[in-house]
Amino acid sequence: MGKVIDVLAAIKAIPEVKSAHGVIGPYDIIAFIEFSDPEALKSIIIDKIQKVPGISRTLTCIAA
């Protein structure tokens, strides 16, 4: 669980992340991100979230 706490703290430090929570299930963390357009979302995920040590994969779901 310690690793999840560290990853969660790093994700919460990303300015575009509006909230992030540790969860139980197939994934360890769910993050809610605010973005202006699809390219911005791509950049946030690839350049920021996926670079956090401890992230092995991401799944993106968009809510309108």
Secondary structure as UniProt FT lines:
FT   HELIX           2..12
FT   TURN            15..16
FT   STRAND          17..22
FT   STRAND          29..33
FT   HELIX           38..43
FT   HELIX           44..48
FT   HELIX           49..51
FT   TURN            53..54
//
